Amino acid sequence: MTTPPKQAADGSRSPTTRPLPGWLAILLVAGTSAAVLVLEILASRLLAPYVGVSLDTYTGIIGTILAGIAVGAWAGGYFADRVDPRRLLPVLVMLGGALAITTIPIVRVIGSGSSGGGGPLILILAAFGFLPSAMVLSAVPPAVIKLQLRNLDQTGATVGQLSAWSTAGAIFGTFFTGFVLVATAAVSTLIVTTGVLLLASGVAMAFFAGSDTASPQRQATELMGITGLAVMAIFGTVAIESPCETQTSYYCLSVLVEPDDPTRTVLVLDDLRHSYIDVDDPSVLAFWYVRRLVDAIELAPAADDILYLGGGALTIPRYLRESAPGTNQIVFEIDGDLINVVEKQMGLNRNEPEPIEIVVGDARLKLDQVADDSADVVIGDAFGSRSVPFHLATEEFIRNVKRVLRPGGMYAANIIDGGEQRFLAAEAATIARVFDHVVVIRGEAIAAGRRGNSVIVASDTSIDTAALDALRVAAGDPGEVVDDFAAFINGATILTDDFAPVDQLINAGS
């Protein structure tokens, strides 16, 4: 059993090791806390290709990281009472860096071997990928505090100051990563860089501020072993191919080329096949829901001015540029880097043969700047996979859509949902509070009780439902129109800015 230091008459304790310089203590607690939050922010992008980006994804990551912080703080304090903190700290910092790098191959191996997303896979990826590094790095502040406590009369000041710096580091890591880092480099590059910086910091501390009593041979063995782990993780990162060709601020993005026809490409965003393009023949509409949106445009009383909420590879704008020359088309796309990739790799020319106006920004905010009664058709295609921007599904937003539509104008939206169709029903019910006429066309998968796509068409004037369904039948496409709309939306949740549990509705029964 370890004998605690003796307490003197003035309340001080006879030190077993010398404290760190104040600046170094602050740097350690702030730096390791910043690293934990850097990894937390980057975790959502690393997990996105396998589980999508949704509230569930963020919830699983945040909960897992918090669990790591809690366990790490407890373990750090426990071991700091039993091991010389000056010997412990270099090991913790280096091991935290090495484990940070291992997150990449671990997530890629588990994610690529999974059959689908959802809560369990989110927790598995977060736990195996990020829990170990969060635990180890969170053990550093308690060890530093233990080392700096020299007088019981100053316990409050010492603990308070170092805790404040630790929190400040976490805040910096959050803002700097979210606002700066993710826009400057790939996620894997940022994670490896974070790990390498931690490794270098641990080595520097071991040589310049390490324990005076630890065996040099033993310490060298520990540090070499951790370095070996980091090197293997880096090799694993290089060897295991990333599912992303390009990492933007919003998506893990890949462009797949058909082996037998290089003019045909597929845009993959996170875990979703989002757009299909035939550069030589824009009339090719490969996806079921795209054809239904085009059907709605063709049945609209007028389609001279069309507004798109979500761009992707601009499949429909390119189609209409060929089939309906002279159509004025404006596309709101939140990810400017995505548009750059589509231009370079998927043959998009936004100016020829006719211009397509592309506005980079959030569709909710950009729609506020659109004049009343200025559009004939609004197409909502920002819904995809497990990632649904809830603020584009609420009654308040739908009313704004109606504001920009001319009398008789049409709103058509692609909707993704799980087998119970709770989100589809909720969105249809919400739209029905704004528009007098609403039609729901379910795709084959969702009609059979599986996750899939549907299309909702709405207007303030009558919609020729029979003609809309006849276009589907003529194309030889599966699916069905919901016959009893009132029964379908009966009891459905109305989505508002104040209450829109979109992710929970989608995942029900999935």
N, C-alpha and C positions, 0 to 999 in steps of 0.2 A: 504494500500500500504506500502511496506517495504521501510524504509528510508535508503539510502546508507550511508556507513560510511563516516565521514568527512575527507577531505584531508588536511593534514598539509602543512606548507610552504615548507618543504623539500621533498614533494612528497609522503610521507608515508601516510598510512591510519590507523586510530585508529582501532585496531583489535577488532572484536566482540568475537572471540574465539582464543585460543592459537594454534599455528601451531603444526603439528606433528613433532616428531623427524625425521631428514632427512632420516635415514635408514628405518624407518617405511613407510614414504611416498614413497620411492623407491620400497620397498617390495610390497606395495599395488598396485601400477600402473604396476609393472613388473609381479606380480603374477596373477592379474586378466586378463591381456592381454595374458599371457601364457595359462591360463585356457581356454580362448576363442579359441585359436588356437589348443589346445589339443582336444577340442570338435569338431572343424572343421575337423581335420584329422580323428578322430574316426567316424564322421558322415557317411563317405562313407561306412565303414564296417557295421554300424548299418542299413543303408538303403539297402545294397546289396541284402539281401534275397528277397526284394520286388521289386526292380527296376534294379537289376544288377549293374555292375560297368562299366561305360562308360564315355566318355567326357561329355555327358549330365548330368550324375550324379554329377561329379565334378563341372560342371558349375553351376548347380542349388544350390549346397551346398555353393560354394564360394560366389555367388551372394547374397544368403540369409544371410550369416554371415556378409558380408560387409554392407548389409542394416541394420542389427542389430547393427553393430558398429556405423554406421552413426546416426541412430535414438537414440541409447543409449548415444552417446557423446553429442548430442543436449539436450536430456532430462536431463542428468547429470548436464550439465552447468546451465540449467534452474532452476532445483530444488536446486542446490547448492547456488543460489542467494536468495533463499527464505526459506531454512531450514538450520539450523546449520549443516555444513558438518560432524562434529564429531558425531552427532546423526544419520546422513544419511548414513555414510559409513558402520557401522556394519550391518545395514539393507540391503544395497545393496549387500554386500559380502555374507551374509547368504542367501538372496533370490536368488542370482545367483547360489549358490551351490545347493539349493533345486530344482530350475528349471532345473539345469543340470541333476539331477537324474530323474526328470520327463520325460526327453527325451526318456528313454527306454520304459516305458509302453505306452507312447503316440505313438511312432513309431510302436511298435508291434501291438497295437490295430488298428490303421489306416491301417497299411500295410497288416495285415492279413485279413482285411475286403475288400481289394481292389481286383479288377478283373484283373489287369495287370499293367505293368510299363508305362514308357513314361514320357515326360516332365511334364505334369500336376501333376502326382502323386509324382514325385521328388520334385516339388515345394511345394506341400501340406505337405509332410512328413518333409521337411527341415523347412518350416515355422512354423508348429505347434510344431515340436520337438525342433528345435534349435534357432529359432528367439528370443523367450523370454529370454533365458539365455544369449545370445549374447548381447541383448539390456541392460539388467540389469548390467552385468559385465562391459560393455563398458561405463557405467555411472560413474564408479569409478574414472578413471583418471581426468575428469573435476572437480569432487568434491574435490579430493586431491589438484589439482592445485589451486583451489579457496582458500582452507585452507592455502596453503603455501605462497600465495602472500601477502607479508607484506609491500612491498615498490615498488612503480611504477617504480623506477629507475632500479629495478632488475627483472622486468617482463620477459624480453627476456631470461635471464639466467635461471630463475625458470621454465618457460614453456618449454624451449628448453631441459633442463636437464631431467625433468620428462617425456617429450615426447620421448626422446631418450631411457630412461629406459623402458618405455612402449613398444617401438618397440623391444628393446632387449629381453624383456620377451616373446613377440610374436615369435621372431626368435627361442629362446630357446624351447618354447613349440612345435613349428613345428618340429625342428630337433630331439628333445628328444622323441617325440611321434612316428614320422615316423621311426626313426632308432633304437630305443630302446624299447619303451613301448609296441608297437603292437606285438612284438616278445616274450614278457614276461608274458602276462596275457590276459584273455578274454576281449573283448571290454566292455561288461557290467560291469565287475569288475573295469576297468580303469575309466569308467564314474562315477560309484558310489564313487570310491575312490577320484576322483577329487571333486565331490560334497561334500563329507564329510570333506575333507580338507578345503574347502571354508567355510563350516558351522562352523568348529572349529575355523578358523581364525576370522570369524565375531563375535563369542561369546567372544573370547579372547580380541578383540578390544573393544567390548562393555564394558567389565569389567575393562580393564586397560588403555584404551585411549579414552573412550566414552565422550559424552557431560557432562559438569559440570552442565548444567541447565535443562536437560531433566528429566521428571518425571520418577523415577525408576519403578513405577508400570506400566506406559505406555510402557516403553522400554521393560520390562520383558514380557508384553503381546505380543508385536510385535515379539520378538525373539522366544517365545514359539509357536506362530502361524506359523512362518516360519519353525521351527523344526518339527511341526506336519505335514506340507506339505511334508517335506523331508521324514519323517517316512512313510507316506502313499505311497510316490513314491517308496520307497524301498520295501514295501510290494507288490506294484503293479508289480515291477520288478521280484520278486520271484514268484508271483501268475501267471503271464502271461508268458507262456512257450516260451523260445527262439526257433526260427526255426533252430538254429545251435546246433549241438552236439559238434563241434570243431571249434574254430575260429583260422585260420592260418593267416599269414601275407598277404595272397592273397585271401582267400575264407572264406565264411561262409559255413561250410561243415557238411553234415549229411549222414549217411548210413542207408537206409531203408531196413528192412528185410521183405520178403514176409511172410504173416501170415501162409500160408499153406505149406511153404517150406523154412526153415531157411538157406538152402544152397544157395538160390537165393537172391541177394542183389542189391540195386540200390544206386549209388553214386550221391548225389545232391550237386552241387556247386552253391552257391548263390540261384538264382531262376531257376536253370536248372537241369533237370534230365540228368546227364552227361554220366554215364556208367552203364551197367547191367552185372552182373556176376553170373554165376552158377558155384560154386566152384567145384562141382562134375562132371560137363559137360561143359568144355570150348568151345565146339562147338556151344553152344547156343548163337546166335547173335540176340539180341532182337530189336535193333534199326535199322531203315531203312538205315541210312547213313553208319552205320558200315558194313552192308552187301554189300553196293556198294563199299566201300573202299576195302573190301576183294575181291570182283569181279575184281577190277583193279589189285590187287596183283596177282590173279590167271591167268589173261590174259597177264601179263607182260612177255616179252621174257625171262627174268631171274629174280629170286627173292631170291638169295642166301644171299644178304646183304641188310637189310632194316633199314632205319633210320626213326624214328618217331619224329615229332615236336609236343609235347604235349603227356602226358602219361595218365592222368586220372586213371582209374582202370586197365589199360593195357589189355583191352579186346582182341584186335587183337593180340598182342604179345603172350598172353596165348593160343589163338586159334591156331596160327601157330606153337607154340611149340608142340602141339599135332598133328596137321594135316601135318606139314612139318618139321619133326625133322632135325636138322642140320642147320637150318636157323640162320644166324648171325643177331641179332637184338639189336639195340641201341636206347634207348628212352631218349629224352631231356624233362625234366619236371622242370618247374621253382619252384615248391613248394615242398620242401623236407618233410615238415610236412604232406602233402597230401599222399606222398608215405608211410610214417610211418603208417598212418591210414589205407591205403589199405592193407598193410601187416598184420596189427593186426586184422582188422575187415572184410576184404574181401578175405581172404585166399591166398594172393599173397606170393609165395616163388620165389624170384628172381633167385635162383640158381638151383632149381629142378623143373621138371625133366631135364631141360637144362637151362643154365644161360641166363638171359636177362640183358644186361648192362644198368643201369639207371644212367644218368648224370643229376645232379641237376644244373639248371641254365637257363638263358634266351636262347631260341632256336636261336635267331638272333646272339648272341655272340658266342654260342657254335658251330654253323655251320661254323663260320670262322676258327675253328680249325680242321675241317674235311678235309682230303686230297682230291685232285682232283680225279675224276673217281673212287670213292671208294664205291659207293652204286648202287644197281640195282633199288631200289624203295625208294622214299621219301613220307611219309604220313604226311600230314598237318592236325592236329586235335586240333589246339589251338583256333579254332573259336567256340564260344558257346554263346547262349543266346544273351544278349545285349552287351556283352563284347567281343570286337574283337581287338586283338593287331595289330594296324595298321601297325607297322613296319614289320610284317610278311606277309603283303599283297602287298607290293610295288614291283615295277619292279626291283629295286636294289636287294631286297631279293630273288626274283624269279631267277634272274641271278646267285645268289650264290647257289641256289638249283640245277640249271642246271650244275654248275661247279662240284658239288660233284657226279652227276649222271654219270654213264658210258654211252657210246653211245648206244642208244636204251632204256635207262632207263626211268622210268615212275614216274611222280609226280601226286599224287591224294590228293585232299584237301576237307574237309568238310566245307561247307559255309552256314552260317545262314543269312537270309535277310528278309526284309519286303515284303509286297504285291506288290510293284512296281518293285522289283527285280533290283534296281539300283546298289546296291553293287555287286550282283551276276554278272551283266553285266560288271561292271567296273573291277572286279577281272578277269573275263574271258578275257576281252580285254587286260588287263595288262599281263596276262600269255601268251596270243597269240603273244605278242611282243617278247617273249623269246623263246617259243616252236613253232615248225611248225604245230603241230597237237594238237587240243584242243577239248574235248567233254564235254558238260554240261548235266548232268542228274538232272532234277528237281523232287523234292519230291511232293507228292500229295498236301500238303498244299500250297506250294509256287506256284505250277502250277495253283491252284485255286485262286490265288491272296491273300493268307494269309501268315503270318509269318511262316517260316519253313526252312527245310534243303534241300540243294542241294549238289551235288558232282561234282567237276571239275577234269577231267583226262587229263593229258598233256604228250607229248613225242616229241622227235625230229624225231621219225619214225612213220609210219602209225599206227593208232589205229583201231582195228576191232570193229567199233561202233555197228554193228549188233550183234556180239557175246556178247558185253558188255550188250546190252539191252536184249538179250535172257536170260542171267543169271538173270536179274531182273524179267522177265516174268516167268521163271521157278520157281523162289522162291515165285511166287504169290504176288509180291509186286506192289503197285501202282507207279505212277510216269511216266516220259517221258523223252526221249532224245530230246534236242533242235535240230530241223531239219535244220533250216536256221541259222547257226551260225553267218554268216556275218551280217544278218539283226538284230539278237539279240544284237550284240555288237556295232551296228552302233550308233555313237554319244556318246558312253559310255566314262566316265572319265578314263583316264589313271592314275593309282595310283603310285606316286613316293614318295621318302623320303621327298621331298620338298612340296608335295601337296597330301594329302591322307585324304579327309574328310569322313572317313569310317562311323563314327557314324551318320552323317547327311544323308548319302546315305541309311543306313539301316533303319533309322526312317522315311524316306519319305513314306508317304502313309500308315504308320502302324497305 
